[in-house]
Amino acid sequence: MTVLARTAALAAAGVLLAGCGSTAVEAPIPEPSRDLKAGAVPASSPAPVEEPSRWLDVTGQGVERQRDSLDRAQFASTPQPGVQVLHAVNAEGDLKICTITAVVGRGSTGQTGYVTAGHCGIGPYAAEQYIQTSRAGAPELLGVVTGAEDDDAGVDSAVIWTDRDMDPAATSIAGFPIGGLMAEADVRELPVGTPICLDGAISGLVCADLVNGDDHRRIRFAAAAVEGDSGAPVFVVERERRQTTVIGILEGGNGLTSTATYIDAALQRLGARLVTDAG
């Protein structure tokens, strides 16, 4: 729908919030062996204790942004990781949703930009990117996407440079401070089963097991991302400091698993640096 149509629809609707939780179940206490001889002392063989993972599953935790009731997509008054970014998909100006990955800077110019998936900025009507800044207001121009690429080489990424001032809230993902990014080589070494998280405009904060950190130059994990999540930050959350390390940019999914572009390689290609909680 167009900007005007979207504004009217938003004005007539309400807001829905989502959340989830979990319940712990105690493991049964094993029965003692009945095969011991009289007077014998059973051998003590405690089960090995697994070291807790360095990374946390934070599904359903963190900060849930407001959602518009038209698409139930996260939005904020300023551009931030995990909120929607919109682009036109035809000459009539109908808008489609993607998600902001992270805030970045460029060299010594001090200019601010926002990374998203490259396929969200490819096409004759997709260059201008908008953000939804209020529940019922018209989307506002964020900037024009540059450096957009989307192919089988695993470089699905783009950046939207803007003159807008950066909100300090943009240096966190769902309320978890951004501590930095992980080099591509280190992502490839993450063990299968590591909890990998995304914060999508539609799905919100979801974590799932890593399937493969080196799948045809992509990260594959067991999250069922949906349309509108493209461009979402893909990250791990450190257990001790509870801060995020960004590892990728969500490309998409097949309903069972999702794939992401390595953010390290993407930012090198785009000539951008990740802005973290430390500056």
C-alpha positions as CSV (number, residue, x, y, z in Angstrom):
1,M,0.0,0.0,0.0
2,T,1.1,3.6,-0.5
3,V,2.3,5.9,2.3
4,L,-1.1,7.6,2.5
5,A,-3.0,4.3,2.5
6,R,-0.7,2.9,5.2
7,T,-1.2,6.1,7.3
8,A,-4.9,5.7,7.1
9,A,-4.8,2.1,8.0
10,L,-2.5,2.6,10.9
11,A,-4.7,5.4,12.3
12,A,-7.7,3.1,12.4
13,A,-6.0,0.3,14.2
14,G,-4.5,-0.6,17.6
15,V,-1.3,-2.2,18.8
16,L,-0.5,-5.8,19.8
17,L,2.4,-7.0,21.9
18,A,4.0,-10.4,22.0
19,G,6.0,-12.4,24.6
20,C,6.8,-15.9,25.7
21,G,8.3,-17.8,28.6
22,S,9.4,-21.3,29.6
23,T,9.0,-23.8,32.5
24,A,11.8,-25.7,34.0
25,V,11.3,-29.5,34.6
26,E,13.2,-31.4,37.3
27,A,15.1,-34.5,36.1
28,P,14.1,-37.7,37.9
29,I,16.4,-39.1,40.6
30,P,17.8,-42.5,39.3
31,E,17.1,-45.6,41.4
32,P,20.1,-47.2,43.1
33,S,21.5,-50.4,41.6
34,R,20.1,-53.7,42.9
35,D,23.1,-55.8,41.7
36,L,25.5,-55.0,44.6
37,K,26.9,-57.8,46.7
38,A,26.2,-57.7,50.4
39,G,28.6,-55.4,52.1
40,A,30.0,-54.0,48.9
41,V,30.5,-50.3,48.4
42,P,29.2,-48.9,45.1
43,A,31.7,-47.3,42.9
44,S,31.3,-43.5,42.6
45,S,31.0,-42.4,39.0
46,P,29.4,-39.0,38.9
47,A,28.2,-37.9,35.5
48,P,30.4,-35.4,33.7
49,V,29.2,-31.8,34.2
50,E,29.0,-29.8,31.0
51,E,30.5,-26.4,31.0
52,P,27.8,-23.8,30.3
53,S,27.9,-22.2,26.9
54,R,29.6,-18.8,26.7
55,W,26.5,-17.6,24.8
56,L,22.9,-17.3,26.0
57,D,19.5,-18.1,24.5
58,V,17.5,-14.9,25.2
59,T,14.3,-15.7,23.3
60,G,11.4,-13.6,24.7
61,Q,13.7,-11.5,26.8
62,G,15.0,-8.0,26.2
63,V,13.0,-5.0,25.0
64,E,10.0,-5.4,22.7
65,R,9.4,-2.3,20.6
66,Q,6.0,-1.0,19.9
67,R,4.2,-2.6,17.0
68,D,2.0,-1.1,14.4
69,S,-1.3,-3.0,14.0
70,L,-1.2,-2.9,10.2
71,D,1.7,-5.4,9.9
72,R,2.5,-6.0,13.6
73,A,6.0,-4.8,12.8
74,Q,8.3,-3.3,15.4
75,F,8.8,0.5,15.1
76,A,10.5,3.3,17.0
77,S,10.6,7.0,16.8
78,T,14.2,6.8,15.7
79,P,16.0,4.1,13.5
80,Q,17.3,1.3,15.6
81,P,18.3,-2.4,15.1
82,G,15.3,-4.6,14.9
83,V,12.8,-2.0,13.7
84,Q,11.1,-1.9,10.3
85,V,12.5,0.0,7.3
86,L,10.2,0.3,4.3
87,H,10.8,0.6,0.5
88,A,8.6,1.0,-2.5
89,V,8.1,-2.1,-4.7
90,N,6.3,-0.6,-7.7
91,A,5.4,2.6,-9.5
92,E,2.3,3.1,-7.3
93,G,4.5,3.4,-4.2
94,D,3.3,0.3,-2.4
95,L,5.6,-0.4,0.6
96,K,7.3,-3.5,1.7
97,I,9.0,-4.1,5.1
98,C,12.6,-5.1,5.9
99,T,14.6,-4.7,9.2
100,I,17.5,-2.5,10.3
101,T,20.6,-4.5,11.2
102,A,22.8,-2.0,13.0
103,V,24.0,1.6,13.0
104,V,27.4,2.2,11.3
105,G,29.8,5.1,10.7
106,R,31.9,6.0,7.7
107,G,35.6,6.9,8.1
108,S,36.3,10.2,9.6
109,T,33.2,12.0,8.1
110,G,31.1,11.2,11.1
111,Q,28.2,10.3,8.9
112,T,25.7,7.8,10.2
113,G,24.2,4.9,8.3
114,Y,22.0,1.9,8.9
115,V,22.7,-1.5,7.5
116,T,20.0,-3.8,6.0
117,A,19.8,-6.7,3.6
118,G,20.9,-5.9,0.1
119,H,17.8,-7.4,-1.6
120,C,15.8,-4.8,0.3
121,G,17.4,-2.1,-1.8
122,I,17.6,-3.6,-5.3
123,G,15.1,-2.7,-8.0
124,P,13.9,0.5,-9.8
125,Y,11.6,1.7,-6.9
126,A,13.5,0.4,-3.9
127,A,16.4,3.0,-3.4
128,E,14.5,5.3,-1.0
129,Q,14.1,3.8,2.5
130,Y,11.5,4.9,5.0
131,I,10.9,4.4,8.7
132,Q,7.7,4.2,10.7
133,T,8.2,6.6,13.6
134,S,4.7,6.6,15.1
135,R,1.7,4.3,15.4
136,A,-0.5,6.2,13.0
137,G,1.8,8.7,11.2
138,A,3.1,8.6,7.7
139,P,6.4,6.8,7.1
140,E,9.4,9.3,7.0
141,L,12.3,9.2,4.6
142,L,15.4,7.7,6.2
143,G,17.7,7.9,3.2
144,V,18.8,6.3,0.0
145,V,20.3,2.8,0.0
146,T,23.8,2.4,-1.4
147,G,26.1,-0.5,-2.1
148,A,23.2,-3.0,-2.3
149,E,24.2,-6.4,-3.5
150,D,22.4,-9.7,-3.4
151,D,23.8,-12.8,-5.1
152,D,25.0,-16.3,-4.4
153,A,28.4,-15.1,-3.0
154,G,26.9,-14.4,0.4
155,V,27.1,-10.6,0.2
156,D,23.4,-9.7,0.8
157,S,23.9,-6.3,2.4
158,A,23.5,-2.6,1.9
159,V,23.8,0.6,3.9
160,I,21.4,3.6,4.1
161,W,23.5,6.8,4.8
162,T,21.4,9.5,6.5
163,D,21.7,13.0,8.0
164,R,19.6,12.0,11.0
165,D,21.3,12.2,14.4
166,M,21.9,8.8,16.0
167,D,19.8,7.8,19.0
168,P,22.0,6.2,21.7
169,A,19.4,3.4,21.8
170,A,20.7,2.4,18.4
171,T,23.8,0.9,20.0
172,S,21.8,-1.9,21.6
173,I,19.7,-4.8,20.2
174,A,16.4,-5.4,22.1
175,G,18.0,-3.6,25.1
176,F,21.2,-5.7,25.1
177,P,24.3,-3.4,24.5
178,I,26.3,-4.1,21.3
179,G,29.8,-5.0,22.4
180,G,31.3,-5.5,18.9
181,L,31.2,-7.8,15.9
182,M,32.7,-11.2,15.4
183,A,35.3,-11.8,12.6
184,E,34.1,-14.2,9.9
185,A,36.8,-16.7,10.7
186,D,35.6,-16.9,14.3
187,V,32.0,-17.3,13.3
188,R,33.0,-20.3,11.2
189,E,34.5,-21.9,14.4
190,L,31.4,-21.6,16.6
191,P,30.2,-25.0,17.6
192,V,27.0,-26.5,16.2
193,G,24.2,-25.8,18.7
194,T,25.4,-22.4,19.8
195,P,22.4,-20.2,20.4
196,I,22.1,-17.7,17.5
197,C,19.7,-14.8,17.9
198,L,17.9,-12.4,15.6
199,D,15.7,-9.4,16.3
200,G,13.3,-9.1,13.3
201,A,10.7,-6.4,12.7
202,I,8.1,-9.2,12.5
203,S,9.5,-12.1,14.6
204,G,11.0,-10.0,17.4
205,L,13.7,-11.5,19.5
206,V,14.2,-15.2,18.7
207,C,17.2,-17.5,19.3
208,A,17.9,-21.0,17.8
209,D,20.7,-23.5,17.4
210,L,23.5,-22.9,15.0
211,V,23.3,-25.4,12.2
212,N,26.4,-24.4,10.2
213,G,28.7,-21.3,10.5
214,D,30.2,-22.0,7.1
215,D,27.3,-22.9,4.8
216,H,28.2,-21.6,1.3
217,R,29.6,-18.4,2.7
218,R,26.6,-18.0,5.0
219,I,25.5,-18.6,8.5
220,R,22.7,-21.1,8.9
221,F,20.7,-21.5,12.1
222,A,17.4,-23.2,13.1
223,A,15.2,-20.1,13.4
224,A,12.0,-19.8,11.3
225,A,12.4,-16.2,10.2
226,V,9.5,-14.7,8.2
227,E,9.0,-12.1,5.5
228,G,9.8,-8.7,6.9
229,D,12.7,-9.9,9.0
230,S,15.2,-9.6,6.2
231,G,18.1,-7.4,7.3
232,A,17.6,-8.3,11.0
233,P,20.7,-8.3,13.2
234,V,22.0,-11.8,13.8
235,F,24.0,-12.1,17.0
236,V,25.1,-14.0,20.1
237,V,24.6,-12.8,23.6
238,E,27.5,-13.2,26.1
239,R,26.5,-14.9,29.3
240,E,28.6,-12.9,31.8
241,R,28.2,-9.4,30.5
242,R,24.9,-9.9,28.7
243,Q,26.0,-7.9,25.7
244,T,25.7,-8.7,22.1
245,T,28.3,-9.6,19.5
246,V,26.9,-9.1,16.0
247,I,27.8,-11.9,13.6
248,G,25.4,-11.4,10.6
249,I,22.7,-9.8,8.5
250,L,19.6,-11.9,8.0
251,E,19.0,-12.9,4.4
252,G,15.9,-15.0,4.8
253,G,14.7,-18.5,5.6
254,N,12.8,-21.5,4.3
255,G,10.4,-22.0,7.3
256,L,12.8,-24.4,9.0
257,T,16.2,-22.6,9.0
258,S,17.4,-19.1,8.3
259,T,20.6,-17.8,6.7
260,A,22.7,-14.7,7.3
261,T,25.5,-12.8,5.6
262,Y,28.7,-12.4,7.7
263,I,28.6,-8.8,9.0
264,D,32.4,-8.6,9.1
265,A,32.7,-9.1,5.4
266,A,29.7,-6.9,4.6
267,L,31.0,-3.9,6.5
268,Q,34.4,-4.3,4.9
269,R,32.8,-4.2,1.5
270,L,30.5,-1.2,2.4
271,G,33.4,0.8,3.9
272,A,31.5,1.1,7.2
273,R,32.3,0.4,10.8
274,L,29.9,-0.9,13.4
275,V,28.9,1.6,16.1
276,T,28.9,-0.1,19.5
277,D,27.8,0.8,23.0
278,A,31.3,2.1,23.7
279,G,31.2,4.4,20.7
